[in-house]
Amino acid sequence: MSDVNLPPLPPTGGETSGRSIVDVVGEQHRQILALARRLRSDPADERVASVLVAVVSRHLCAEEQYLYPAVRSAVPGGDQIADRELAEDARLLRLLSDGDVAEFGAAIERHVAADAAELLPLLEQMVSAEDLIRLGNRFETAEEAAPTRPHPATPSSPPWNKVVDPIVGVVDKLRDAVTARTTYMSDL
């Protein structure tokens, strides 16, 4: 049985492949910080702002779907940690919605520092390597289906966020296609 309430894997005859959720989240945090610094140096760059909003929106949705539930189930005191992070995510989404670049930069730096210093190391200590990889795979999949715009009023905990986020994500992606909005780092 999984430490983080994941369904059992079908027999495959091999090891679970992919990247650990710790590695995925860490890499994304570095990308988000780089985008935030780039936007602070040139606040008028609408393409960078658009990509930052989309990357952070997708990232926070995936954290809410897989990272925080894993912390709740595997880490002692995980409920308090996850609740604190969810409150911070809601604040980040509001700042993104408002377009407050200066305050957002400081808030995202706090978010990344808290995850790197406490949340990710605790998860890494308490969860098996195989489950971390399985979480990483699910995280990346959830991120691709997630909205590309901030939606602070949508549900932030399973099961409802796993139902609502992909639907809202489809609508966002249609809007992005119609408006030719830039939403990926590779588009810069």
N, CA, C and O atoms as a DFTB+ gen file, in Angstrom:
752 C
 N C O
     1  1       0.852      -1.191       0.000
     2  2       0.000       0.000       0.000
     3  2       0.885       1.237       0.000
     4  3       1.950       1.253       0.617
     5  1       0.448       2.241      -0.676
     6  2       1.173       3.499      -0.807
     7  2       1.092       4.328       0.470
     8  3       0.090       4.297       1.183
     9  1       2.163       5.070       0.745
    10  2       2.181       5.975       1.889
    11  2       1.301       7.197       1.668
    12  3       0.949       7.882       2.629
    13  1       0.947       7.479       0.442
    14  2       0.236       8.706       0.112
    15  2      -1.097       8.450      -0.595
    16  3      -1.541       9.261      -1.408
    17  1      -1.722       7.336      -0.285
    18  2      -3.048       6.992      -0.801
    19  2      -3.131       6.953      -2.317
    20  3      -4.101       7.443      -2.896
    21  1      -2.137       6.382      -2.960
    22  2      -2.186       6.188      -4.404
    23  2      -2.685       4.777      -4.668
    24  3      -2.354       3.862      -3.914
    25  1      -3.473       4.574      -5.718
    26  2      -3.928       3.218      -6.017
    27  2      -2.736       2.339      -6.393
    28  3      -1.713       2.846      -6.854
    29  1      -2.862       1.037      -6.202
    30  2      -1.746       0.149      -6.541
    31  2      -1.469       0.174      -8.039
    32  3      -2.361       0.402      -8.856
    33  1      -0.217      -0.065      -8.369
    34  2       0.176      -0.132      -9.775
    35  2      -0.103      -1.523     -10.324
    36  3       0.018      -2.510      -9.599
    37  1      -0.472      -1.612     -11.591
    38  2      -0.589      -2.941     -12.192
    39  2       0.807      -3.538     -12.326
    40  3       1.781      -2.794     -12.441
    41  1       0.924      -4.839     -12.314
    42  2       2.254      -5.446     -12.456
    43  2       2.834      -5.121     -13.829
    44  3       2.192      -5.331     -14.858
    45  1       4.061      -4.605     -13.820
    46  2       4.701      -4.228     -15.085
    47  2       6.009      -4.965     -15.316
    48  3       6.537      -4.971     -16.428
    49  1       6.530      -5.585     -14.269
    50  2       7.781      -6.302     -14.410
    51  2       8.994      -5.401     -14.375
    52  3      10.101      -5.858     -14.661
    53  1       8.823      -4.143     -14.036
    54  2       9.951      -3.215     -13.990
    55  2       9.754      -2.182     -12.915
    56  3       8.790      -2.226     -12.151
    57  1      10.686      -1.245     -12.866
    58  2      10.604      -0.169     -11.881
    59  2       9.716       0.953     -12.396
    60  3       9.516       1.107     -13.601
    61  1       9.191       1.727     -11.466
    62  2       8.421       2.907     -11.819
    63  2       9.379       3.931     -12.412
    64  3      10.442       4.193     -11.848
    65  1       9.003       4.511     -13.552
    66  2       9.895       5.477     -14.181
    67  2       9.295       6.869     -14.136
    68  3       8.077       7.034     -14.053
    69  1      10.150       7.850     -14.190
    70  2       9.729       9.240     -14.157
    71  2      10.579      10.018     -13.173
    72  3      11.585       9.528     -12.660
    73  1      10.144      11.248     -12.923
    74  2      10.874      12.107     -11.992
    75  2      10.110      12.218     -10.689
    76  3       8.879      12.201     -10.671
    77  1      10.841      12.331      -9.618
    78  2      10.256      12.517      -8.297
    79  2       9.516      13.842      -8.241
    80  3       9.913      14.812      -8.887
    81  1       8.446      13.882      -7.470
    82  2       7.705      15.129      -7.290
    83  2       8.614      16.206      -6.692
    84  3       8.438      17.392      -6.970
    85  1       9.573      15.798      -5.882
    86  2      10.516      16.758      -5.293
    87  2      11.345      17.415      -6.397
    88  3      11.566      18.626      -6.370
    89  1      11.801      16.627      -7.356
    90  2      12.582      17.168      -8.474
    91  2      11.730      18.045      -9.387
    92  3      12.172      19.108      -9.824
    93  1      10.507      17.598      -9.675
    94  2       9.611      18.348     -10.556
    95  2       9.282      19.705      -9.943
    96  3       9.397      20.736     -10.604
    97  1       8.872      19.698      -8.676
    98  2       8.497      20.945      -8.006
    99  2       9.712      21.866      -7.877
   100  3       9.602      23.073      -8.096
   101  1      10.860      21.307      -7.525
   102  2      12.078      22.115      -7.409
   103  2      12.441      22.800      -8.712
   104  3      12.782      23.983      -8.721
   105  1      12.369      22.066      -9.810
   106  2      12.689      22.652     -11.115
   107  2      11.693      23.751     -11.471
   108  3      12.078      24.807     -11.972
   109  1      10.416      23.500     -11.213
   110  2       9.415      24.507     -11.524
   111  2       9.586      25.750     -10.661
   112  3       9.388      26.868     -11.138
   113  1       9.950      25.569      -9.405
   114  2      10.193      26.729      -8.544
   115  2      11.323      27.590      -9.110
   116  3      11.231      28.817      -9.106
   117  1      12.377      26.954      -9.593
   118  2      13.483      27.722     -10.185
   119  2      13.013      28.496     -11.420
   120  3      13.395      29.651     -11.609
   121  1      12.194      27.870     -12.254
   122  2      11.675      28.542     -13.442
   123  2      10.779      29.726     -13.066
   124  3      10.859      30.795     -13.670
   125  1       9.930      29.517     -12.066
   126  2       9.016      30.582     -11.636
   127  2       9.801      31.760     -11.079
   128  3       9.488      32.911     -11.384
   129  1      10.820      31.486     -10.262
   130  2      11.643      32.575      -9.721
   131  2      12.358      33.334     -10.834
   132  3      12.449      34.561     -10.793
   133  1      12.863      32.607     -11.825
   134  2      13.542      33.257     -12.948
   135  2      12.567      34.157     -13.722
   136  3      12.917      35.273     -14.107
   137  1      11.353      33.665     -13.943
   138  2      10.347      34.482     -14.628
   139  2       9.979      35.712     -13.806
   140  3       9.852      36.807     -14.354
   141  1       9.808      35.542     -12.501
   142  2       9.449      36.670     -11.631
   143  2      10.552      37.726     -11.644
   144  3      10.257      38.920     -11.692
   145  1      11.818      37.306     -11.601
   146  2      12.938      38.268     -11.665
   147  2      12.947      38.985     -13.008
   148  3      13.164      40.195     -13.081
   149  1      12.710      38.220     -14.068
   150  2      12.699      38.803     -15.409
   151  2      11.585      39.842     -15.539
   152  3      11.779      40.894     -16.149
   153  1      10.431      39.549     -14.969
   154  2       9.313      40.479     -15.034
   155  2       9.565      41.711     -14.172
   156  3       9.190      42.824     -14.541
   157  1      10.207      41.503     -13.014
   158  2      10.526      42.667     -12.170
   159  2      11.472      43.613     -12.874
   160  3      11.364      44.829     -12.717
   161  1      12.409      43.066     -13.659
   162  2      13.359      43.933     -14.364
   163  2      12.706      44.654     -15.542
   164  3      13.179      45.711     -15.961
   165  1      11.616      44.085     -16.082
   166  2      10.901      44.727     -17.187
   167  2       9.399      44.488     -17.014
   168  3       8.832      43.620     -17.678
   169  1       8.747      45.255     -16.122
   170  2       7.319      45.044     -15.829
   171  2       6.388      45.219     -17.037
   172  3       5.240      44.775     -16.999
   173  1       6.867      45.852     -18.091
   174  2       6.023      46.078     -19.270
   175  2       6.034      44.890     -20.238
   176  3       5.299      44.905     -21.226
   177  1       6.839      43.877     -19.981
   178  2       6.948      42.723     -20.885
   179  2       5.716      41.824     -20.716
   180  3       5.670      40.979     -19.822
   181  1       4.731      42.017     -21.581
   182  2       3.460      41.291     -21.471
   183  2       3.610      39.799     -21.740
   184  3       2.872      38.992     -21.174
   185  1       4.552      39.426     -22.593
   186  2       4.750      37.991     -22.873
   187  2       5.273      37.274     -21.637
   188  3       4.801      36.184     -21.311
   189  1       6.231      37.863     -20.951
   190  2       6.767      37.252     -19.732
   191  2       5.674      37.208     -18.663
   192  3       5.536      36.209     -17.957
   193  1       4.907      38.275     -18.544
   194  2       3.816      38.306     -17.563
   195  2       2.802      37.210     -17.860
   196  3       2.334      36.533     -16.945
   197  1       2.465      37.034     -19.114
   198  2       1.503      36.010     -19.513
   199  2       2.007      34.607     -19.193
   200  3       1.262      33.771     -18.681
   201  1       3.270      34.359     -19.496
   202  2       3.856      33.047     -19.212
   203  2       3.933      32.821     -17.706
   204  3       3.629      31.724     -17.236
   205  1       4.329      33.826     -16.949
   206  2       4.408      33.691     -15.488
   207  2       3.039      33.346     -14.908
   208  3       2.931      32.443     -14.078
   209  1       2.014      34.039     -15.324
   210  2       0.661      33.764     -14.826
   211  2       0.260      32.325     -15.155
   212  3      -0.270      31.619     -14.298
   213  1       0.509      31.893     -16.382
   214  2       0.119      30.539     -16.787
   215  2       0.917      29.474     -16.040
   216  3       0.346      28.494     -15.563
   217  1       2.226      29.658     -15.936
   218  2       3.082      28.673     -15.267
   219  2       2.697      28.549     -13.789
   220  3       2.572      27.442     -13.266
   221  1       2.513      29.675     -13.131
   222  2       2.157      29.646     -11.703
   223  2       0.763      29.059     -11.510
   224  3       0.554      28.275     -10.584
   225  1      -0.176      29.414     -12.346
   226  2      -1.537      28.879     -12.231
   227  2      -1.532      27.360     -12.359
   228  3      -2.151      26.660     -11.557
   229  1      -0.831      26.854     -13.371
   230  2      -0.754      25.389     -13.552
   231  2      -0.045      24.734     -12.380
   232  3      -0.480      23.695     -11.882
   233  1       1.039      25.340     -11.947
   234  2       1.846      24.789     -10.852
   235  2       1.036      24.690      -9.558
   236  3       1.051      23.655      -8.891
   237  1       0.333      25.759      -9.206
   238  2      -0.436      25.753      -7.958
   239  2      -1.569      24.733      -8.005
   240  3      -1.861      24.087      -6.999
   241  1      -2.206      24.585      -9.159
   242  2      -3.263      23.572      -9.285
   243  2      -2.710      22.168      -9.057
   244  3      -3.319      21.365      -8.351
   245  1      -1.569      21.877      -9.647
   246  2      -0.973      20.551      -9.474
   247  2      -0.539      20.324      -8.024
   248  3      -0.687      19.220      -7.498
   249  1      -0.004      21.362      -7.378
   250  2       0.350      21.232      -5.958
   251  2      -0.891      20.906      -5.127
   252  3      -0.852      20.049      -4.245
   253  1      -1.985      21.598      -5.419
   254  2      -3.211      21.388      -4.646
   255  2      -3.798      20.000      -4.890
   256  3      -4.418      19.427      -3.995
   257  1      -3.609      19.455      -6.090
   258  2      -4.159      18.137      -6.394
   259  2      -3.319      16.992      -5.827
   260  3      -3.872      15.978      -5.402
   261  1      -1.991      17.140      -5.813
   262  2      -1.158      15.993      -5.438
   263  2      -0.159      16.244      -4.316
   264  3       0.018      15.381      -3.457
   265  1       0.492      17.390      -4.299
   266  2       1.517      17.631      -3.284
   267  2       0.905      17.755      -1.891
   268  3       1.330      17.061      -0.967
   269  1      -0.074      18.621      -1.731
   270  2      -0.643      18.850      -0.396
   271  2      -1.393      17.635       0.153
   272  3      -1.273      17.345       1.344
   273  1      -2.167      16.910      -0.673
   274  2      -2.768      15.686      -0.136
   275  2      -1.714      14.662       0.311
   276  3      -1.915      13.956       1.299
   277  1      -0.598      14.584      -0.415
   278  2       0.475      13.671      -0.008
   279  2       1.072      14.097       1.323
   280  3       1.360      13.259       2.178
   281  1       1.257      15.391       1.497
   282  2       1.784      15.913       2.761
   283  2       0.808      15.608       3.891
   284  3       1.219      15.204       4.978
   285  1      -0.473      15.800       3.637
   286  2      -1.491      15.512       4.662
   287  2      -1.429      14.060       5.127
   288  3      -1.523      13.782       6.322
   289  1      -1.273      13.139       4.181
   290  2      -1.351      11.722       4.543
   291  2      -0.032      11.134       5.029
   292  3      -0.046      10.138       5.752
   293  1       1.093      11.710       4.662
   294  2       2.370      11.068       4.980
   295  2       3.216      11.785       6.019
   296  3       4.071      11.159       6.645
   297  1       3.002      13.069       6.219
   298  2       3.872      13.862       7.088
   299  2       3.165      14.141       8.414
   300  3       2.022      14.599       8.414
   301  1       3.819      13.877       9.535
   302  2       3.212      14.256      10.821
   303  2       3.000      15.772      10.858
   304  3       3.901      16.546      10.534
   305  1       1.804      16.177      11.254
   306  2       1.472      17.602      11.239
   307  2       1.202      18.119       9.847
   308  3       1.159      19.330       9.630
   309  1       1.017      17.209       8.894
   310  2       0.826      17.584       7.495
   311  2      -0.417      18.397       7.229
   312  3      -0.448      19.210       6.305
   313  1      -1.462      18.182       8.046
   314  2      -2.687      18.969       7.845
   315  2      -2.417      20.458       8.021
   316  3      -2.877      21.274       7.222
   317  1      -1.672      20.814       9.064
   318  2      -1.374      22.223       9.319
   319  2      -0.487      22.796       8.213
   320  3      -0.693      23.925       7.769
   321  1       0.491      22.018       7.774
   322  2       1.381      22.482       6.707
   323  2       0.580      22.694       5.420
   324  3       0.723      23.724       4.761
   325  1      -0.253      21.729       5.066
   326  2      -1.043      21.830       3.834
   327  2      -2.027      22.998       3.911
   328  3      -2.201      23.727       2.934
   329  1      -2.668      23.177       5.065
   330  2      -3.603      24.304       5.210
   331  2      -2.891      25.640       5.044
   332  3      -3.418      26.553       4.409
   333  1      -1.696      25.755       5.614
   334  2      -0.920      26.993       5.478
   335  2      -0.559      27.236       4.010
   336  3      -0.660      28.358       3.514
   337  1      -0.142      26.179       3.331
   338  2       0.240      26.310       1.921
   339  2      -0.967      26.644       1.042
   340  3      -0.852      27.432       0.103
   341  1      -2.114      26.052       1.342
   342  2      -3.325      26.370       0.576
   343  2      -3.709      27.838       0.744
   344  3      -4.119      28.494      -0.214
   345  1      -3.575      28.344       1.959
   346  2      -3.868      29.766       2.198
   347  2      -2.896      30.643       1.407
   348  3      -3.298      31.655       0.832
   349  1      -1.634      30.259       1.378
   350  2      -0.632      31.013       0.608
   351  2      -0.936      30.929      -0.884
   352  3      -0.791      31.921      -1.598
   353  1      -1.355      29.758      -1.365
   354  2      -1.715      29.612      -2.778
   355  2      -2.878      30.532      -3.141
   356  3      -2.863      31.172      -4.192
   357  1      -3.881      30.596      -2.275
   358  2      -5.028      31.471      -2.534
   359  2      -4.570      32.924      -2.636
   360  3      -5.040      33.674      -3.491
   361  1      -3.656      33.308      -1.761
   362  2      -3.113      34.669      -1.797
   363  2      -2.349      34.909      -3.105
   364  3      -2.496      35.962      -3.726
   365  1      -1.537      33.936      -3.518
   366  2      -0.794      34.065      -4.770
   367  2      -1.742      34.213      -5.960
   368  3      -1.511      35.036      -6.845
   369  1      -2.804      33.417      -5.975
   370  2      -3.760      33.507      -7.080
   371  2      -4.459      34.870      -7.111
   372  3      -4.711      35.419      -8.183
   373  1      -4.771      35.412      -5.923
   374  2      -5.384      36.753      -5.873
   375  2      -4.410      37.805      -6.397
   376  3      -4.800      38.698      -7.149
   377  1      -3.131      37.699      -5.994
   378  2      -2.134      38.660      -6.474
   379  2      -1.967      38.564      -7.987
   380  3      -1.827      39.582      -8.665
   381  1      -1.981      37.336      -8.515
   382  2      -1.896      37.161      -9.965
   383  2      -3.105      37.782     -10.655
   384  3      -2.974      38.437     -11.689
   385  1      -4.273      37.571     -10.075
   386  2      -5.507      38.133     -10.644
   387  2      -5.456      39.653     -10.677
   388  3      -5.916      40.283     -11.629
   389  1      -4.885      40.234      -9.615
   390  2      -4.813      41.696      -9.505
   391  2      -3.686      42.298     -10.338
   392  3      -3.679      43.502     -10.591
   393  1      -2.732      41.467     -10.767
   394  2      -1.607      41.967     -11.540
   395  2      -0.576      42.712     -10.716
   396  3       0.165      43.533     -11.258
   397  1      -0.509      42.450      -9.429
   398  2       0.435      43.128      -8.530
   399  2       1.796      42.418      -8.595
   400  3       2.079      41.516      -7.806
   401  1       2.626      42.845      -9.550
   402  2       3.902      42.184      -9.819
   403  2       4.855      42.295      -8.638
   404  3       5.499      41.308      -8.283
   405  1       4.963      43.445      -8.031
   406  2       5.921      43.645      -6.939
   407  2       5.587      42.764      -5.748
   408  3       6.456      42.064      -5.228
   409  1       4.347      42.792      -5.316
   410  2       3.966      41.977      -4.156
   411  2       3.989      40.497      -4.504
   412  3       4.341      39.667      -3.666
   413  1       3.615      40.160      -5.739
   414  2       3.641      38.768      -6.155
   415  2       5.059      38.210      -6.085
   416  3       5.258      37.086      -5.626
   417  1       6.044      38.982      -6.535
   418  2       7.435      38.515      -6.509
   419  2       7.872      38.129      -5.113
   420  3       8.490      37.080      -4.928
   421  1       7.563      38.953      -4.127
   422  2       7.929      38.642      -2.743
   423  2       7.158      37.433      -2.232
   424  3       7.714      36.593      -1.525
   425  1       5.882      37.341      -2.586
   426  2       5.060      36.224      -2.113
   427  2       5.519      34.897      -2.717
   428  3       5.546      33.879      -2.026
   429  1       5.876      34.901      -3.995
   430  2       6.314      33.647      -4.622
   431  2       7.666      33.219      -4.059
   432  3       7.931      32.024      -3.931
   433  1       8.521      34.180      -3.722
   434  2       9.799      33.831      -3.091
   435  2       9.570      33.173      -1.730
   436  3      10.275      32.225      -1.384
   437  1       8.601      33.655      -0.955
   438  2       8.262      33.031       0.331
   439  2       7.717      31.622       0.118
   440  3       8.070      30.699       0.852
   441  1       6.867      31.458      -0.878
   442  2       6.279      30.155      -1.194
   443  2       7.376      29.137      -1.528
   444  3       7.391      28.027      -0.996
   445  1       8.279      29.529      -2.404
   446  2       9.365      28.638      -2.817
   447  2      10.278      28.308      -1.634
   448  3      10.670      27.156      -1.451
   449  1      10.611      29.311      -0.841
   450  2      11.491      29.092       0.320
   451  2      10.850      28.138       1.320
   452  3      11.529      27.266       1.862
   453  1       9.559      28.291       1.570
   454  2       8.867      27.414       2.528
   455  2       8.831      25.981       2.016
   456  3       9.051      25.044       2.783
   457  1       8.556      25.802       0.729
   458  2       8.531      24.457       0.160
   459  2       9.915      23.814       0.222
   460  3      10.048      22.647       0.593
   461  1      10.941      24.579      -0.142
   462  2      12.298      24.038      -0.183
   463  2      12.836      23.734       1.203
   464  3      13.556      22.752       1.386
   465  1      12.499      24.554       2.173
   466  2      13.054      24.391       3.516
   467  2      12.310      23.365       4.348
   468  3      12.918      22.675       5.167
   469  1      11.000      23.251       4.154
   470  2      10.215      22.399       5.055
   471  2       9.461      21.301       4.330
   472  3       9.688      20.118       4.584
   473  1       8.587      21.674       3.451
   474  2       7.630      20.736       2.879
   475  2       8.288      19.625       2.063
   476  3       8.039      18.449       2.328
   477  1       9.105      19.959       1.098
   478  2       9.711      18.946       0.240
   479  2      10.676      18.024       0.992
   480  3      10.636      16.814       0.772
   481  1      11.549      18.548       1.877
   482  2      12.410      17.640       2.632
   483  2      11.623      16.673       3.529
   484  3      11.989      15.505       3.658
   485  1      10.550      17.162       4.144
   486  2       9.721      16.277       4.972
   487  2       9.091      15.176       4.133
   488  3       9.093      14.009       4.525
   489  1       8.555      15.549       2.983
   490  2       7.937      14.563       2.102
   491  2       8.966      13.533       1.643
   492  3       8.677      12.338       1.580
   493  1      10.143      14.000       1.330
   494  2      11.208      13.105       0.869
   495  2      11.618      12.109       1.958
   496  3      11.955      10.964       1.659
   497  1      11.589      12.542       3.208
   498  2      11.927      11.665       4.330
   499  2      10.847      10.630       4.605
   500  3      11.150       9.503       4.998
   501  1       9.585      11.008       4.399
   502  2       8.465      10.183       4.851
   503  2       7.866       9.275       3.765
   504  3       7.110       8.358       4.088
   505  1       8.188       9.510       2.497
   506  2       7.543       8.791       1.399
   507  2       8.597       8.006       0.621
   508  3       9.717       8.475       0.417
   509  1       8.222       6.815       0.196
   510  2       9.145       5.966      -0.559
   511  2       9.504       6.608      -1.899
   512  3       8.746       7.412      -2.441
   513  1      10.670       6.238      -2.417
   514  2      11.134       6.780      -3.700
   515  2      10.144       6.455      -4.817
   516  3       9.895       7.287      -5.689
   517  1       9.583       5.253      -4.792
   518  2       8.621       4.872      -5.829
   519  2       7.377       5.757      -5.781
   520  3       6.888       6.200      -6.821
   521  1       6.865       6.016      -4.581
   522  2       5.684       6.886      -4.465
   523  2       6.005       8.324      -4.856
   524  3       5.155       9.013      -5.419
   525  1       7.220       8.786      -4.567
   526  2       7.600      10.137      -4.989
   527  2       7.612      10.247      -6.512
   528  3       7.221      11.274      -7.069
   529  1       8.058       9.195      -7.177
   530  2       8.064       9.181      -8.644
   531  2       6.633       9.125      -9.168
   532  3       6.284       9.838     -10.108
   533  1       5.819       8.288      -8.565
   534  2       4.413       8.206      -8.989
   535  2       3.715       9.548      -8.794
   536  3       2.931       9.971      -9.644
   537  1       3.997      10.217      -7.683
   538  2       3.428      11.556      -7.458
   539  2       3.943      12.545      -8.498
   540  3       3.189      13.383      -8.991
   541  1       5.220      12.448      -8.827
   542  2       5.791      13.327      -9.853
   543  2       5.102      13.142     -11.193
   544  3       4.818      14.116     -11.890
   545  1       4.829      11.887     -11.558
   546  2       4.122      11.616     -12.816
   547  2       2.721      12.218     -12.801
   548  3       2.296      12.834     -13.778
   549  1       2.013      12.042     -11.704
   550  2       0.659      12.588     -11.600
   551  2       0.682      14.115     -11.579
   552  3      -0.176      14.765     -12.176
   553  1       1.667      14.676     -10.889
   554  2       1.806      16.131     -10.810
   555  2       1.958      16.717     -12.210
   556  3       1.281      17.684     -12.561
   557  1       2.845      16.132     -13.006
   558  2       3.083      16.648     -14.359
   559  2       1.842      16.506     -15.244
   560  3       1.555      17.381     -16.060
   561  1       1.119      15.417     -15.083
   562  2      -0.111      15.227     -15.847
   563  2      -1.174      16.247     -15.435
   564  3      -1.836      16.843     -16.284
   565  1      -1.330      16.441     -14.124
   566  2      -2.309      17.410     -13.622
   567  2      -1.970      18.814     -14.088
   568  3      -2.858      19.606     -14.404
   569  1      -0.695      19.115     -14.129
   570  2      -0.267      20.448     -14.533
   571  2      -0.645      20.733     -15.994
   572  3      -1.047      21.848     -16.327
   573  1      -0.518      19.741     -16.846
   574  2      -0.865      19.945     -18.256
   575  2      -2.355      20.182     -18.448
   576  3      -2.754      20.884     -19.377
   577  1      -3.182      19.606     -17.580
   578  2      -4.634      19.780     -17.697
   579  2      -5.136      21.008     -16.936
   580  3      -6.305      21.371     -17.059
   581  1      -4.285      21.638     -16.167
   582  2      -4.696      22.721     -15.266
   583  2      -4.987      24.021     -16.012
   584  3      -4.553      24.210     -17.148
   585  1      -5.727      24.909     -15.358
   586  2      -5.995      26.230     -15.940
   587  2      -4.710      27.027     -16.145
   588  3      -3.716      26.823     -15.447
   589  1      -4.750      27.933     -17.110
   590  2      -3.599      28.792     -17.387
   591  2      -3.802      30.205     -16.866
   592  3      -2.993      31.097     -17.120
   593  1      -4.879      30.396     -16.142
   594  2      -5.194      31.690     -15.537
   595  2      -5.576      31.450     -14.084
   596  3      -6.041      30.365     -13.737
   597  1      -5.385      32.447     -13.237
   598  2      -5.750      32.258     -11.829
   599  2      -7.262      32.227     -11.644
   600  3      -7.987      33.049     -12.204
   601  1      -7.720      31.279     -10.860
   602  2      -9.143      31.144     -10.531
   603  2      -9.249      30.919      -9.025
   604  3      -9.455      29.790      -8.580
   605  1      -9.108      31.989      -8.234
   606  2      -9.096      31.831      -6.776
   607  2     -10.380      31.259      -6.188
   608  3     -10.368      30.756      -5.065
   609  1     -11.484      31.325      -6.922
   610  2     -12.763      30.856      -6.383
   611  2     -13.028      29.374      -6.651
   612  3     -14.012      28.831      -6.147
   613  1     -12.177      28.713      -7.429
   614  2     -12.401      27.286      -7.696
   615  2     -11.949      26.457      -6.497
   616  3     -11.154      26.929      -5.685
   617  1     -12.447      25.224      -6.376
   618  2     -12.054      24.378      -5.238
   619  2     -10.546      24.134      -5.221
   620  3      -9.905      24.034      -6.267
   621  1      -9.993      24.041      -4.009
   622  2      -8.544      23.840      -3.890
   623  2      -8.184      22.514      -3.235
   624  3      -7.012      22.279      -2.942
   625  1      -9.156      21.644      -2.999
   626  2      -8.856      20.341      -2.408
   627  2      -9.613      19.238      -3.133
   628  3     -10.708      19.438      -3.659
   629  1      -8.973      18.043      -3.139
   630  2      -9.632      16.891      -3.747
   631  2     -10.897      16.529      -2.975
   632  3     -10.967      16.759      -1.768
   633  1     -11.857      15.989      -3.626
   634  2     -11.861      15.554      -5.027
   635  2     -12.294      16.637      -6.005
   636  3     -12.082      16.497      -7.210
   637  1     -12.899      17.723      -5.505
   638  2     -13.505      18.690      -6.413
   639  2     -12.499      19.396      -7.309
   640  3     -12.811      19.674      -8.467
   641  1     -11.303      19.694      -6.812
   642  2     -10.348      20.371      -7.691
   643  2      -9.904      19.462      -8.841
   644  3      -9.566      19.943      -9.922
   645  1      -9.905      18.153      -8.604
   646  2      -9.514      17.224      -9.670
   647  2     -10.593      17.116     -10.746
   648  3     -10.321      16.661     -11.857
   649  1     -11.802      17.527     -10.422
   650  2     -12.901      17.538     -11.381
   651  2     -12.983      18.902     -12.075
   652  3     -13.093      18.978     -13.298
   653  1     -12.929      19.965     -11.289
   654  2     -13.149      21.319     -11.808
   655  2     -11.941      21.848     -12.589
   656  3     -12.114      22.428     -13.661
   657  1     -10.725      21.658     -12.072
   658  2      -9.538      22.242     -12.715
   659  2      -9.372      21.852     -14.184
   660  3      -9.116      22.732     -15.006
   661  1      -9.506      20.561     -14.558
   662  2      -9.363      20.242     -15.983
   663  2     -10.430      20.893     -16.866
   664  3     -10.151      21.257     -18.008
   665  1     -11.643      21.041     -16.344
   666  2     -12.703      21.687     -17.125
   667  2     -12.365      23.165     -17.339
   668  3     -12.459      23.679     -18.454
   669  1     -11.973      23.835     -16.262
   670  2     -11.589      25.248     -16.356
   671  2     -10.349      25.372     -17.243
   672  3     -10.209      26.341     -17.989
   673  1      -9.453      24.388     -17.158
   674  2      -8.253      24.389     -17.989
   675  2      -8.572      24.360     -19.471
   676  3      -7.920      25.043     -20.261
   677  1      -9.569      23.576     -19.858
   678  2      -9.969      23.520     -21.266
   679  2     -10.465      24.889     -21.725
   680  3     -10.098      25.357     -22.802
   681  1     -11.289      25.520     -20.917
   682  2     -11.817      26.847     -21.256
   683  2     -10.660      27.850     -21.385
   684  3     -10.611      28.631     -22.335
   685  1      -9.726      27.819     -20.415
   686  2      -8.574      28.729     -20.479
   687  2      -7.753      28.491     -21.740
   688  3      -7.334      29.441     -22.400
   689  1      -7.525      27.237     -22.070
   690  2      -6.709      26.926     -23.241
   691  2      -7.398      27.359     -24.532
   692  3      -6.732      27.775     -25.480
   693  1      -8.718      27.264     -24.575
   694  2      -9.451      27.779     -25.738
   695  2      -9.298      29.292     -25.844
   696  3      -9.059      29.822     -26.929
   697  1      -9.436      29.984     -24.718
   698  2      -9.242      31.438     -24.702
   699  2      -7.825      31.793     -25.137
   700  3      -7.622      32.747     -25.888
   701  1      -6.846      31.022     -24.662
   702  2      -5.448      31.275     -25.037
   703  2      -5.244      31.104     -26.540
   704  3      -4.548      31.902     -27.168
   705  1      -5.849      30.063     -27.117
   706  2      -5.694      29.812     -28.550
   707  2      -6.333      30.932     -29.373
   708  3      -5.758      31.383     -30.364
   709  1      -7.509      31.372     -28.966
   710  2      -8.218      32.428     -29.697
   711  2      -7.454      33.753     -29.637
   712  3      -7.418      34.501     -30.614
   713  1      -6.845      34.034     -28.485
   714  2      -6.143      35.315     -28.318
   715  2      -4.647      35.217     -28.619
   716  3      -3.932      36.213     -28.513
   717  1      -4.164      34.021     -28.995
   718  2      -2.733      33.784     -29.259
   719  2      -1.877      34.144     -28.048
   720  3      -0.788      34.700     -28.193
   721  1      -2.365      33.832     -26.875
   722  2      -1.663      34.142     -25.619
   723  2      -0.488      33.178     -25.417
   724  3      -0.612      31.976     -25.652
   725  1       0.627      33.712     -24.989
   726  2       1.823      32.939     -24.697
   727  2       1.696      32.350     -23.294
   728  3       1.431      33.081     -22.340
   729  1       1.885      31.016     -23.158
   730  2       1.682      30.382     -21.851
   731  2       2.790      29.433     -21.426
   732  3       2.726      28.888     -20.324
   733  1       3.795      29.214     -22.251
   734  2       4.883      28.298     -21.910
   735  2       6.231      28.991     -21.996
   736  3       6.429      29.898     -22.804
   737  1       7.155      28.551     -21.150
   738  2       8.523      29.094     -21.147
   739  2       9.141      28.979     -22.550
   740  3       9.843      29.884     -23.002
   741  1       8.875      27.879     -23.217
   742  2       9.477      27.656     -24.532
   743  2       8.975      28.654     -25.574
   744  3       9.572      28.786     -26.642
   745  1       7.872      29.363     -25.268
   746  2       7.335      30.367     -26.193
   747  2       8.053      31.704     -26.115
   748  3       7.866      32.570     -26.971
   749  1       8.881      31.871     -25.077
   750  2       9.573      33.157     -24.908
   751  2      10.794      33.257     -25.802
   752  3      11.490      34.272     -25.785
